[in-house]
């Protein structure tokens, strides 16, 4: 099974090969693109679409849009040299130590 770092490198390589990094992207653009994928997931849910389905050989659905956001995040992480596995591990361990709902209502 691949690590997140391995996925990030593979995803970034594919993005570069398909021209998505021909010009440098700003961090704001990357965040906006992630936001657009999450908005697409929300629209799938609003239309009561299945979590995952294939239409004309293209993966669709809420989960697909969520994964598209993850792909964009991993792409940026590889571009920025982020050690995804390490930071994910550190952050998860910290989150385990936090209080219930972090002391907030939502």
N, CA, C and O atoms as a Tinker XYZ file with bonds, in Angstrom:
   424  protein
     1  N      0.842000   -1.178000    0.000000    73     2
     2  CA     0.000000    0.000000    0.000000    64     1     3
     3  C      0.893000    1.249000    0.000000    63     2     4     5
     4  O      1.899000    1.301000    0.707000    81     3
     5  N      0.516000    2.241000   -0.792000    73     3     6
     6  CA     1.299000    3.465000   -0.905000    64     5     7
     7  C      1.125000    4.355000    0.318000    63     6     8     9
     8  O      0.068000    4.383000    0.947000    81     7
     9  N      2.186000    5.074000    0.633000    73     7    10
    10  CA     2.096000    6.095000    1.670000    64     9    11
    11  C      1.454000    7.343000    1.061000    63    10    12    13
    12  O      1.327000    7.451000   -0.158000    81    11
    13  N      1.058000    8.271000    1.907000    73    11    14
    14  CA     0.530000    9.534000    1.391000    64    13    15
    15  C      1.607000   10.269000    0.598000    63    14    16    17
    16  O      1.306000   10.888000   -0.423000    81    15
    17  N      2.857000   10.208000    1.056000    73    15    18
    18  CA     3.942000   10.863000    0.320000    64    17    19
    19  C      4.110000   10.257000   -1.067000    63    18    20    21
    20  O      4.346000   10.985000   -2.031000    81    19
    21  N      3.994000    8.952000   -1.182000    73    19    22
    22  CA     4.094000    8.298000   -2.492000    64    21    23
    23  C      2.940000    8.719000   -3.401000    63    22    24    25
    24  O      3.142000    8.999000   -4.583000    81    23
    25  N      1.733000    8.761000   -2.842000    73    23    26
    26  CA     0.583000    9.228000   -3.614000    64    25    27
    27  C      0.801000   10.669000   -4.067000    63    26    28    29
    28  O      0.540000   11.007000   -5.221000    81    27
    29  N      1.280000   11.518000   -3.155000    73    27    30
    30  CA     1.491000   12.930000   -3.481000    64    29    31
    31  C      2.452000   13.072000   -4.650000    63    30    32    33
    32  O      2.192000   13.843000   -5.574000    81    31
    33  N      3.555000   12.342000   -4.623000    73    31    34
    34  CA     4.535000   12.415000   -5.714000    64    33    35
    35  C      3.935000   11.943000   -7.032000    63    34    36    37
    36  O      4.135000   12.570000   -8.071000    81    35
    37  N      3.203000   10.842000   -6.986000    73    35    38
    38  CA     2.588000   10.304000   -8.205000    64    37    39
    39  C      1.526000   11.256000   -8.763000    63    38    40    41
    40  O      1.454000   11.482000   -9.971000    81    39
    41  N      0.715000   11.803000   -7.878000    73    39    42
    42  CA    -0.337000   12.754000   -8.287000    64    41    43
    43  C      0.294000   14.013000   -8.874000    63    42    44    45
    44  O     -0.163000   14.518000   -9.900000    81    43
    45  N      1.343000   14.521000   -8.228000    73    43    46
    46  CA     1.990000   15.737000   -8.724000    64    45    47
    47  C      2.646000   15.478000  -10.088000    63    46    48    49
    48  O      2.572000   16.323000  -10.980000    81    47
    49  N      3.274000   14.338000  -10.249000    73    47    50
    50  CA     3.893000   13.982000  -11.534000    64    49    51
    51  C      2.839000   13.995000  -12.631000    63    50    52    53
    52  O      3.076000   14.536000  -13.712000    81    51
    53  N      1.690000   13.412000  -12.367000    73    51    54
    54  CA     0.605000   13.383000  -13.342000    64    53    55
    55  C      0.112000   14.795000  -13.654000    63    54    56    57
    56  O     -0.142000   15.121000  -14.813000    81    55
    57  N     -0.025000   15.628000  -12.629000    73    55    58
    58  CA    -0.485000   17.004000  -12.834000    64    57    59
    59  C      0.511000   17.780000  -13.701000    63    58    60    61
    60  O      0.113000   18.529000  -14.593000    81    59
    61  N      1.789000   17.599000  -13.436000    73    59    62
    62  CA     2.819000   18.272000  -14.233000    64    61    63
    63  C      2.751000   17.793000  -15.680000    63    62    64    65
    64  O      2.789000   18.598000  -16.610000    81    63
    65  N      2.648000   16.471000  -15.865000    73    63    66
    66  CA     2.587000   15.903000  -17.213000    64    65    67
    67  C      1.363000   16.374000  -17.992000    63    66    68    69
    68  O      1.377000   16.395000  -19.223000    81    67
    69  N      0.311000   16.750000  -17.279000    73    67    70
    70  CA    -0.915000   17.214000  -17.932000    64    69    71
    71  C     -1.024000   18.742000  -17.977000    63    70    72    73
    72  O     -2.089000   19.281000  -18.279000    81    71
    73  N      0.072000   19.432000  -17.678000    73    71    74
    74  CA     0.144000   20.873000  -17.873000    64    73    75
    75  C     -0.372000   21.751000  -16.760000    63    74    76    77
    76  O     -0.440000   22.970000  -16.918000    81    75
    77  N     -0.741000   21.154000  -15.622000    73    75    78
    78  CA    -1.334000   21.964000  -14.558000    64    77    79
    79  C     -0.327000   22.815000  -13.811000    63    78    80    81
    80  O     -0.713000   23.682000  -13.028000    81    79
    81  N      0.963000   22.583000  -14.041000    73    79    82
    82  CA     1.995000   23.390000  -13.384000    64    81    83
    83  C      2.898000   24.069000  -14.412000    63    82    84    85
    84  O      4.043000   24.403000  -14.107000    81    83
    85  N      2.387000   24.275000  -15.635000    73    83    86
    86  CA     3.192000   24.969000  -16.645000    64    85    87
    87  C      3.562000   26.365000  -16.164000    63    86    88    89
    88  O      4.670000   26.840000  -16.418000    81    87
    89  N      2.646000   27.017000  -15.477000    73    87    90
    90  CA     2.930000   28.284000  -14.816000    64    89    91
    91  C      2.750000   28.069000  -13.317000    63    90    92    93
    92  O      1.903000   27.282000  -12.896000    81    91
    93  N      3.540000   28.763000  -12.523000    73    91    94
    94  CA     3.391000   28.605000  -11.070000    64    93    95
    95  C      1.977000   28.974000  -10.609000    63    94    96    97
    96  O      1.364000   29.911000  -11.120000    81    95
    97  N      1.487000   28.226000   -9.650000    73    95    98
    98  CA     0.173000   28.513000   -9.062000    64    97    99
    99  C      0.382000   29.182000   -7.715000    63    98   100   101
   100  O      1.279000   28.817000   -6.954000    81    99
   101  N     -0.453000   30.157000   -7.435000    73    99   102
   102  CA    -0.398000   30.764000   -6.105000    64   101   103
   103  C     -1.084000   29.840000   -5.113000    63   102   104   105
   104  O     -1.905000   29.002000   -5.486000    81   103
   105  N     -0.738000   30.004000   -3.857000    73   103   106
   106  CA    -1.403000   29.222000   -2.821000    64   105   107
   107  C     -2.903000   29.520000   -2.821000    63   106   108   109
   108  O     -3.717000   28.619000   -2.620000    81   107
   109  N     -3.266000   30.784000   -3.047000    73   107   110
   110  CA    -4.685000   31.163000   -3.090000    64   109   111
   111  C     -5.420000   30.417000   -4.191000    63   110   112   113
   112  O     -6.563000   30.003000   -3.997000    81   111
   113  N     -4.782000   30.237000   -5.345000    73   111   114
   114  CA    -5.412000   29.490000   -6.440000    64   113   115
   115  C     -5.627000   28.035000   -6.043000    63   114   116   117
   116  O     -6.679000   27.462000   -6.327000    81   115
   117  N     -4.640000   27.438000   -5.392000    73   115   118
   118  CA    -4.772000   26.045000   -4.946000    64   117   119
   119  C     -5.935000   25.915000   -3.967000    63   118   120   121
   120  O     -6.736000   24.986000   -4.074000    81   119
   121  N     -6.033000   26.840000   -3.015000    73   119   122
   122  CA    -7.135000   26.809000   -2.042000    64   121   123
   123  C     -8.476000   26.972000   -2.751000    63   122   124   125
   124  O     -9.437000   26.274000   -2.428000    81   123
   125  N     -8.547000   27.885000   -3.712000    73   123   126
   126  CA    -9.795000   28.094000   -4.454000    64   125   127
   127  C    -10.189000   26.833000   -5.223000    63   126   128   129
   128  O    -11.368000   26.483000   -5.280000    81   127
   129  N     -9.214000   26.158000   -5.809000    73   127   130
   130  CA    -9.516000   24.924000   -6.539000    64   129   131
   131  C     -9.999000   23.827000   -5.592000    63   130   132   133
   132  O    -10.891000   23.054000   -5.941000    81   131
   133  N     -9.413000   23.758000   -4.394000    73   131   134
   134  CA    -9.895000   22.801000   -3.385000    64   133   135
   135  C    -11.331000   23.137000   -3.001000    63   134   136   137
   136  O    -12.184000   22.257000   -2.892000    81   135
   137  N    -11.576000   24.411000   -2.801000    73   135   138
   138  CA   -12.924000   24.862000   -2.449000    64   137   139
   139  C    -13.920000   24.488000   -3.547000    63   138   140   141
   140  O    -15.043000   24.080000   -3.252000    81   139
   141  N    -13.516000   24.623000   -4.806000    73   139   142
   142  CA   -14.438000   24.288000   -5.901000    64   141   143
   143  C    -14.790000   22.805000   -5.886000    63   142   144   145
   144  O    -15.927000   22.438000   -6.181000    81   143
   145  N    -13.830000   21.953000   -5.547000    73   143   146
   146  CA   -14.125000   20.513000   -5.463000    64   145   147
   147  C    -15.097000   20.234000   -4.319000    63   146   148   149
   148  O    -16.000000   19.410000   -4.467000    81   147
   149  N    -14.927000   20.905000   -3.190000    73   147   150
   150  CA   -15.848000   20.718000   -2.068000    64   149   151
   151  C    -17.239000   21.237000   -2.410000    63   150   152   153
   152  O    -18.240000   20.655000   -1.991000    81   151
   153  N    -17.306000   22.326000   -3.166000    73   151   154
   154  CA   -18.603000   22.846000   -3.616000    64   153   155
   155  C    -19.282000   21.862000   -4.550000    63   154   156   157
   156  O    -20.501000   21.693000   -4.498000    81   155
   157  N    -18.501000   21.209000   -5.407000    73   155   158
   158  CA   -19.066000   20.191000   -6.289000    64   157   159
   159  C    -19.597000   19.012000   -5.474000    63   158   160   161
   160  O    -20.636000   18.448000   -5.817000    81   159
   161  N    -18.906000   18.635000   -4.409000    73   159   162
   162  CA   -19.395000   17.567000   -3.529000    64   161   163
   163  C    -20.715000   17.972000   -2.888000    63   162   164   165
   164  O    -21.642000   17.168000   -2.793000    81   163
   165  N    -20.792000   19.219000   -2.451000    73   163   166
   166  CA   -22.024000   19.724000   -1.842000    64   165   167
   167  C    -23.178000   19.682000   -2.841000    63   166   168   169
   168  O    -24.293000   19.299000   -2.484000    81   167
   169  N    -22.922000   20.070000   -4.079000    73   167   170
   170  CA   -23.967000   20.035000   -5.110000    64   169   171
   171  C    -24.446000   18.612000   -5.373000    63   170   172   173
   172  O    -25.642000   18.385000   -5.555000    81   171
   173  N    -23.528000   17.657000   -5.395000    73   171   174
   174  CA   -23.916000   16.254000   -5.563000    64   173   175
   175  C    -24.858000   15.838000   -4.428000    63   174   176   177
   176  O    -25.862000   15.164000   -4.659000    81   175
   177  N    -24.524000   16.245000   -3.207000    73   175   178
   178  CA   -25.362000   15.912000   -2.056000    64   177   179
   179  C    -26.713000   16.618000   -2.143000    63   178   180   181
   180  O    -27.749000   16.013000   -1.866000    81   179
   181  N    -26.705000   17.885000   -2.523000    73   179   182
   182  CA   -27.958000   18.648000   -2.627000    64   181   183
   183  C    -28.905000   18.025000   -3.649000    63   182   184   185
   184  O    -30.125000   18.114000   -3.510000    81   183
   185  N    -28.341000   17.397000   -4.669000    73   183   186
   186  CA   -29.151000   16.760000   -5.707000    64   185   187
   187  C    -29.442000   15.292000   -5.378000    63   186   188   189
   188  O    -29.968000   14.552000   -6.210000    81   187
   189  N    -29.096000   14.888000   -4.165000    73   187   190
   190  CA   -29.333000   13.527000   -3.676000    64   189   191
   191  C    -28.713000   12.473000   -4.597000    63   190   192   193
   192  O    -29.287000   11.407000   -4.822000    81   191
   193  N    -27.530000   12.795000   -5.124000    73   191   194
   194  CA   -26.806000   11.851000   -5.973000    64   193   195
   195  C    -26.138000   10.810000   -5.081000    63   194   196   197
   196  O    -25.897000   11.060000   -3.900000    81   195
   197  N    -25.843000    9.653000   -5.643000    73   195   198
   198  CA   -25.157000    8.621000   -4.858000    64   197   199
   199  C    -23.764000    9.086000   -4.418000    63   198   200   201
   200  O    -23.184000   10.002000   -5.001000    81   199
   201  N    -23.253000    8.444000   -3.394000    73   199   202
   202  CA   -21.915000    8.772000   -2.910000    64   201   203
   203  C    -20.884000    8.508000   -4.003000    63   202   204   205
   204  O    -19.931000    9.273000   -4.152000    81   203
   205  N    -21.065000    7.438000   -4.765000    73   203   206
   206  CA   -20.157000    7.125000   -5.867000    64   205   207
   207  C    -20.937000    6.448000   -6.975000    63   206   208   209
   208  O    -21.735000    5.544000   -6.729000    81   207
   209  N    -20.698000    6.893000   -8.195000    73   207   210
   210  CA   -21.267000    6.241000   -9.369000    64   209   211
   211  C    -20.390000    6.565000  -10.567000    63   210   212   213
   212  O    -19.559000    7.472000  -10.514000    81   211
   213  N    -20.579000    5.821000  -11.643000    73   211   214
   214  CA   -19.822000    6.042000  -12.870000    64   213   215
   215  C    -20.813000    6.413000  -13.959000    63   214   216   217
   216  O    -21.812000    5.727000  -14.174000    81   215
   217  N    -20.516000    7.518000  -14.644000    73   215   218
   218  CA   -21.377000    7.989000  -15.723000    64   217   219
   219  C    -20.500000    8.245000  -16.942000    63   218   220   221
   220  O    -19.587000    9.069000  -16.899000    81   219
   221  N    -20.787000    7.527000  -18.037000    73   219   222
   222  CA   -19.972000    7.643000  -19.258000    64   221   223
   223  C    -18.491000    7.399000  -18.967000    63   222   224   225
   224  O    -17.623000    8.125000  -19.452000    81   223
   225  N    -18.224000    6.389000  -18.185000    73   223   226
   226  CA   -16.890000    5.941000  -17.761000    64   225   227
   227  C    -16.161000    6.936000  -16.857000    63   226   228   229
   228  O    -14.982000    6.735000  -16.565000    81   227
   229  N    -16.828000    8.005000  -16.406000    73   227   230
   230  CA   -16.214000    8.996000  -15.522000    64   229   231
   231  C    -16.724000    8.801000  -14.095000    63   230   232   233
   232  O    -17.935000    8.795000  -13.873000    81   231
   233  N    -15.819000    8.640000  -13.119000    73   231   234
   234  CA   -16.252000    8.540000  -11.725000    64   233   235
   235  C    -16.934000    9.838000  -11.297000    63   234   236   237
   236  O    -16.437000   10.930000  -11.574000    81   235
   237  N    -18.059000    9.713000  -10.632000    73   235   238
   238  CA   -18.847000   10.866000  -10.180000    64   237   239
   239  C    -19.289000   10.631000   -8.739000    63   238   240   241
   240  O    -19.062000    9.557000   -8.182000    81   239
   241  N    -19.908000   11.619000   -8.150000    73   239   242
   242  CA   -20.508000   11.487000   -6.828000    64   241   243
   243  C    -19.761000   12.255000   -5.760000    63   242   244   245
   244  O    -18.683000   12.805000   -5.988000    81   243
   245  N    -20.366000   12.274000   -4.595000    73   243   246
   246  CA   -19.836000   13.014000   -3.451000    64   245   247
   247  C    -18.414000   12.566000   -3.126000    63   246   248   249
   248  O    -17.516000   13.394000   -2.977000    81   247
   249  N    -18.215000   11.260000   -3.017000    73   247   250
   250  CA   -16.888000   10.751000   -2.656000    64   249   251
   251  C    -15.850000   11.122000   -3.702000    63   250   252   253
   252  O    -14.713000   11.441000   -3.356000    81   251
   253  N    -16.223000   11.085000   -4.971000    73   251   254
   254  CA   -15.295000   11.448000   -6.042000    64   253   255
   255  C    -14.859000   12.895000   -5.912000    63   254   256   257
   256  O    -13.679000   13.201000   -6.081000    81   255
   257  N    -15.786000   13.784000   -5.617000    73   255   258
   258  CA   -15.440000   15.203000   -5.456000    64   257   259
   259  C    -14.580000   15.422000   -4.217000    63   258   260   261
   260  O    -13.670000   16.251000   -4.234000    81   259
   261  N    -14.857000   14.691000   -3.149000    73   259   262
   262  CA   -14.020000   14.790000   -1.950000    64   261   263
   263  C    -12.598000   14.309000   -2.265000    63   262   264   265
   264  O    -11.620000   14.914000   -1.825000    81   263
   265  N    -12.493000   13.224000   -3.026000    73   263   266
   266  CA   -11.190000   12.715000   -3.429000    64   265   267
   267  C    -10.491000   13.710000   -4.343000    63   266   268   269
   268  O     -9.274000   13.876000   -4.257000    81   267
   269  N    -11.245000   14.380000   -5.224000    73   267   270
   270  CA   -10.642000   15.420000   -6.071000    64   269   271
   271  C     -9.989000   16.499000   -5.214000    63   270   272   273
   272  O     -8.919000   16.998000   -5.560000    81   271
   273  N    -10.615000   16.861000   -4.110000    73   271   274
   274  CA   -10.028000   17.841000   -3.193000    64   273   275
   275  C     -8.746000   17.274000   -2.578000    63   274   276   277
   276  O     -7.733000   17.969000   -2.492000    81   275
   277  N     -8.794000   16.029000   -2.158000    73   275   278
   278  CA    -7.615000   15.377000   -1.599000    64   277   279
   279  C     -6.486000   15.334000   -2.635000    63   278   280   281
   280  O     -5.326000   15.576000   -2.300000    81   279
   281  N     -6.823000   15.028000   -3.886000    73   279   282
   282  CA    -5.824000   15.004000   -4.960000    64   281   283
   283  C     -5.184000   16.375000   -5.116000    63   282   284   285
   284  O     -3.965000   16.476000   -5.258000    81   283
   285  N     -5.988000   17.429000   -5.090000    73   283   286
   286  CA    -5.427000   18.784000   -5.212000    64   285   287
   287  C     -4.517000   19.106000   -4.023000    63   286   288   289
   288  O     -3.468000   19.727000   -4.192000    81   287
   289  N     -4.917000   18.685000   -2.829000    73   287   290
   290  CA    -4.106000   18.924000   -1.637000    64   289   291
   291  C     -2.782000   18.160000   -1.727000    63   290   292   293
   292  O     -1.719000   18.722000   -1.464000    81   291
   293  N     -2.851000   16.886000   -2.096000    73   291   294
   294  CA    -1.628000   16.093000   -2.208000    64   293   295
   295  C     -0.728000   16.622000   -3.312000    63   294   296   297
   296  O      0.494000   16.608000   -3.169000    81   295
   297  N     -1.308000   17.088000   -4.407000    73   295   298
   298  CA    -0.539000   17.691000   -5.496000    64   297   299
   299  C      0.253000   18.879000   -4.959000    63   298   300   301
   300  O      1.457000   18.986000   -5.189000    81   299
   301  N     -0.427000   19.770000   -4.244000    73   299   302
   302  CA     0.252000   20.935000   -3.685000    64   301   303
   303  C      1.318000   20.520000   -2.669000    63   302   304   305
   304  O      2.409000   21.091000   -2.647000    81   303
   305  N      1.011000   19.540000   -1.838000    73   303   306
   306  CA     1.978000   19.088000   -0.833000    64   305   307
   307  C      3.270000   18.609000   -1.499000    63   306   308   309
   308  O      4.363000   18.929000   -1.033000    81   307
   309  N      3.149000   17.846000   -2.584000    73   307   310
   310  CA     4.349000   17.389000   -3.299000    64   309   311
   311  C      5.093000   18.580000   -3.886000    63   310   312   313
   312  O      6.319000   18.652000   -3.800000    81   311
   313  N      4.363000   19.506000   -4.480000    73   311   314
   314  CA     4.969000   20.716000   -5.054000    64   313   315
   315  C      5.727000   21.504000   -3.992000    63   314   316   317
   316  O      6.819000   22.010000   -4.248000    81   315
   317  N      5.146000   21.605000   -2.802000    73   315   318
   318  CA     5.723000   22.408000   -1.721000    64   317   319
   319  C      6.742000   21.636000   -0.880000    63   318   320   321
   320  O      7.361000   22.207000    0.018000    81   319
   321  N      6.918000   20.346000   -1.163000    73   319   322
   322  CA     7.873000   19.543000   -0.404000    64   321   323
   323  C      7.409000   19.170000    0.990000    63   322   324   325
   324  O      8.223000   18.953000    1.887000    81   323
   325  N      6.102000   19.097000    1.168000    73   323   326
   326  CA     5.527000   18.767000    2.473000    64   325   327
   327  C      5.633000   17.256000    2.724000    63   326   328   329
   328  O      5.305000   16.455000    1.848000    81   327
   329  N      6.087000   16.873000    3.913000    73   327   330
   330  CA     6.100000   15.471000    4.323000    64   329   331
   331  C      4.719000   15.153000    4.889000    63   330   332   333
   332  O      4.469000   15.319000    6.083000    81   331
   333  N      3.836000   14.697000    4.023000    73   331   334
   334  CA     2.434000   14.476000    4.391000    64   333   335
   335  C      2.330000   13.448000    5.503000    63   334   336   337
   336  O      1.601000   13.654000    6.474000    81   335
   337  N      3.048000   12.348000    5.371000    73   335   338
   338  CA     2.944000   11.280000    6.375000    64   337   339
   339  C      3.338000   11.774000    7.763000    63   338   340   341
   340  O      2.668000   11.468000    8.749000    81   339
   341  N      4.411000   12.529000    7.837000    73   339   342
   342  CA     4.887000   13.029000    9.126000    64   341   343
   343  C      3.900000   14.024000    9.732000    63   342   344   345
   344  O      3.524000   13.900000   10.898000    81   343
   345  N      3.483000   15.007000    8.942000    73   343   346
   346  CA     2.594000   16.037000    9.482000    64   345   347
   347  C      1.230000   15.451000    9.834000    63   346   348   349
   348  O      0.630000   15.840000   10.836000    81   347
   349  N      0.738000   14.526000    9.026000    73   347   350
   350  CA    -0.534000   13.858000    9.339000    64   349   351
   351  C     -0.430000   13.122000   10.673000    63   350   352   353
   352  O     -1.337000   13.194000   11.502000    81   351
   353  N      0.669000   12.421000   10.871000    73   351   354
   354  CA     0.867000   11.682000   12.121000    64   353   355
   355  C      0.939000   12.623000   13.328000    63   354   356   357
   356  O      0.292000   12.381000   14.347000    81   355
   357  N      1.721000   13.684000   13.210000    73   355   358
   358  CA     1.864000   14.646000   14.310000    64   357   359
   359  C      0.524000   15.303000   14.621000    63   358   360   361
   360  O      0.137000   15.412000   15.785000    81   359
   361  N     -0.178000   15.737000   13.586000    73   359   362
   362  CA    -1.458000   16.429000   13.788000    64   361   363
   363  C     -2.505000   15.490000   14.379000    63   362   364   365
   364  O     -3.269000   15.891000   15.256000    81   363
   365  N     -2.548000   14.242000   13.906000    73   363   366
   366  CA    -3.521000   13.287000   14.446000    64   365   367
   367  C     -3.251000   13.017000   15.927000    63   366   368   369
   368  O     -4.183000   12.968000   16.731000    81   367
   369  N     -1.989000   12.845000   16.285000    73   367   370
   370  CA    -1.649000   12.616000   17.698000    64   369   371
   371  C     -2.071000   13.809000   18.547000    63   370   372   373
   372  O     -2.591000   13.632000   19.649000    81   371
   373  N     -1.851000   15.021000   18.046000    73   371   374
   374  CA    -2.284000   16.211000   18.777000    64   373   375
   375  C     -3.800000   16.223000   18.933000    63   374   376   377
   376  O     -4.315000   16.487000   20.019000    81   375
   377  N     -4.522000   15.931000   17.831000    73   375   378
   378  CA    -5.989000   15.942000   17.884000    64   377   379
   379  C     -6.534000   14.935000   18.895000    63   378   380   381
   380  O     -7.571000   15.184000   19.509000    81   379
   381  N     -5.855000   13.808000   19.076000    73   379   382
   382  CA    -6.298000   12.811000   20.047000    64   381   383
   383  C     -6.232000   13.357000   21.470000    63   382   384   385
   384  O     -6.931000   12.862000   22.354000    81   383
   385  N     -5.404000   14.364000   21.697000    73   383   386
   386  CA    -5.247000   14.921000   23.042000    64   385   387
   387  C     -6.217000   16.067000   23.325000    63   386   388   389
   388  O     -6.268000   16.574000   24.445000    81   387
   389  N     -6.971000   16.468000   22.334000    73   387   390
   390  CA    -7.846000   17.636000   22.494000    64   389   391
   391  C     -9.137000   17.257000   23.229000    63   390   392   393
   392  O     -9.547000   16.096000   23.215000    81   391
   393  N     -9.765000   18.232000   23.864000    73   391   394
   394  CA   -11.019000   17.934000   24.577000    64   393   395
   395  C    -12.172000   17.671000   23.606000    63   394   396   397
   396  O    -12.079000   17.961000   22.413000    81   395
   397  N    -13.234000   17.127000   24.135000    73   395   398
   398  CA   -14.435000   16.823000   23.378000    64   397   399
   399  C    -14.878000   18.057000   22.600000    63   398   400   401
   400  O    -15.064000   19.126000   23.181000    81   399
   401  N    -15.044000   17.913000   21.307000    73   399   402
   402  CA   -15.422000   18.994000   20.394000    64   401   403
   403  C    -14.532000   20.224000   20.558000    63   402   404   405
   404  O    -14.912000   21.337000   20.195000    81   403
   405  N    -13.353000   20.001000   21.105000    73   403   406
   406  CA   -12.372000   21.085000   21.307000    64   405   407
   407  C    -12.968000   22.207000   22.152000    63   406   408   409
   408  O    -12.533000   23.355000   22.063000    81   407
   409  N    -13.974000   21.868000   22.979000    73   407   410
   410  CA   -14.611000   22.851000   23.839000    64   409   411
   411  C    -15.583000   23.778000   23.118000    63   410   412   413
   412  O    -15.973000   24.815000   23.654000    81   411
   413  N    -15.971000   23.402000   21.902000    73   411   414
   414  CA   -16.878000   24.254000   21.108000    64   413   415
   415  C    -18.199000   23.544000   20.845000    63   414   416   417
   416  O    -18.297000   22.329000   21.015000    81   415
   417  N    -19.203000   24.289000   20.435000    73   415   418
   418  CA   -20.509000   23.694000   20.140000    64   417   419
   419  C    -20.523000   22.950000   18.820000    63   418   420   421
   420  O    -21.215000   21.939000   18.692000    81   419
   421  N    -19.777000   23.424000   17.837000    73   419   422
   422  CA   -19.698000   22.759000   16.520000    64   421   423
   423  C    -18.442000   23.159000   15.808000    63   422   424
   424  O    -18.195000   22.707000   14.690000    81   423
